[in-house]
Amino acid sequence: MQPHPTLAVGRRKTSVARVILTPGSGKITINKRPLDEYFQLVTLRQDVVKPFEVTQTAGKYDARVNVEGGGSSGQAGAIRLSISRALVEMSEDNRSSLRSSGLLTRDPRMVERKKYGQKKARKRFQFSKR
């Protein structure tokens, strides 16, 4: 009998990542593409695999990820959170190490909205006295 896959959701900025974690050889597939093909930047790849390194489970689980919305860094953060949550669901022993590394906290920072009468959220149009 094959063990049940673990599902988890992670969010960051406007990105939403759904991960299916199954026992395997450590293969990470994002939107049907391998990790190193999906994220060209090494820092983003490291961000994605960090939960496995922290819990010493690198190479023990395969991750199939569906991610949408946002940019590359937001997507990497969403994937990281979803993998962390899935690892906690797999084994409660992982919680303390992931918590102490800050990998179970949802980053609440969002883009501030643009205000009327201003160029951007906080930048104003040039002031002219005369």
C-alpha positions in Angstrom: 0.0 0.0 0.0 1.3 3.4 -1.0 1.4 6.1 1.7 -1.1 9.0 1.3 0.2 12.2 -0.3 0.1 15.3 1.8 -1.5 18.5 0.5 -0.7 22.0 1.7 -1.3 25.6 0.6 1.2 28.5 0.9 0.7 32.2 0.1 3.1 35.1 -0.3 2.2 38.6 -1.7 -0.3 37.6 -4.5 1.1 34.1 -5.2 -0.7 30.9 -4.2 1.2 27.6 -4.1 -0.4 24.2 -3.7 2.0 21.3 -3.0 1.5 17.5 -3.0 4.3 15.8 -1.0 4.9 12.1 -1.5 7.7 9.9 -0.2 10.3 9.7 -3.0 13.8 10.7 -4.1 13.7 14.5 -3.6 12.4 15.5 -7.1 10.7 18.9 -7.1 8.3 19.7 -10.0 6.8 23.2 -10.3 4.0 23.6 -12.9 5.1 20.4 -14.6 8.7 21.8 -14.9 11.8 20.8 -12.9 12.9 23.2 -10.1 16.1 24.4 -11.8 14.3 25.1 -15.0 11.4 27.0 -13.3 13.7 29.2 -11.1 16.8 30.4 -12.8 18.1 32.2 -9.8 20.1 30.1 -7.3 18.7 32.1 -4.3 15.1 31.3 -5.2 16.0 27.6 -5.6 17.6 27.6 -2.2 14.5 29.3 -0.7 12.3 26.5 -2.1 14.5 23.7 -0.7 15.2 25.3 2.7 12.4 23.5 4.6 13.9 20.1 3.5 17.4 21.2 4.7 16.1 22.5 8.0 14.3 19.2 8.8 17.1 17.0 7.3 14.5 15.4 4.9 16.3 16.4 1.7 15.9 13.6 -0.8 13.2 11.8 1.1 10.1 13.5 -0.5 9.0 14.4 -4.0 7.1 17.6 -4.3 4.6 18.4 -7.1 3.8 22.1 -6.9 1.1 24.2 -8.7 1.8 27.9 -8.3 0.0 30.9 -9.7 0.0 34.7 -9.4 2.7 37.2 -8.4 6.3 37.2 -9.5 9.2 34.8 -9.0 10.2 35.8 -5.4 6.5 35.7 -4.3 6.1 32.3 -5.9 9.2 31.0 -4.2 8.0 32.2 -0.8 4.6 30.7 -1.3 6.2 27.3 -2.3 8.5 27.5 0.7 5.5 28.0 3.1 3.5 25.2 1.5 6.3 22.7 1.7 6.9 23.6 5.3 3.2 23.1 6.1 3.2 19.8 4.3 6.3 18.6 6.3 4.5 19.4 9.5 1.5 17.5 8.4 3.8 14.5 7.5 5.5 14.6 10.9 4.7 16.8 13.9 8.4 16.5 15.0 9.3 18.9 12.1 7.3 21.7 13.6 9.8 23.0 16.2 12.8 23.1 13.8 10.6 24.9 11.1 9.1 27.3 13.6 12.6 28.3 15.0 13.8 28.9 11.4 10.7 31.1 10.8 9.4 28.9 7.9 5.9 28.5 9.2 5.1 32.2 9.4 3.0 33.7 6.6 4.7 36.9 5.4 1.9 39.5 5.8 3.7 42.2 3.7 1.6 43.2 0.7 2.0 46.0 -1.9 0.5 49.2 -0.7 -2.2 50.6 -2.9 -1.7 53.7 -5.0 -3.5 56.8 -3.7 -5.3 59.4 -5.8 -3.5 62.7 -6.2 -0.1 60.9 -5.9 2.3 59.4 -8.3 2.5 56.0 -6.4 1.5 54.7 -2.9 3.7 57.3 -1.1 5.5 59.2 -3.8 3.9 62.5 -4.5 3.8 64.7 -7.7 6.5 67.4 -7.7 5.6 70.3 -5.6 5.9 73.8 -7.1 5.6 76.8 -4.9 5.1 79.2 -7.9 
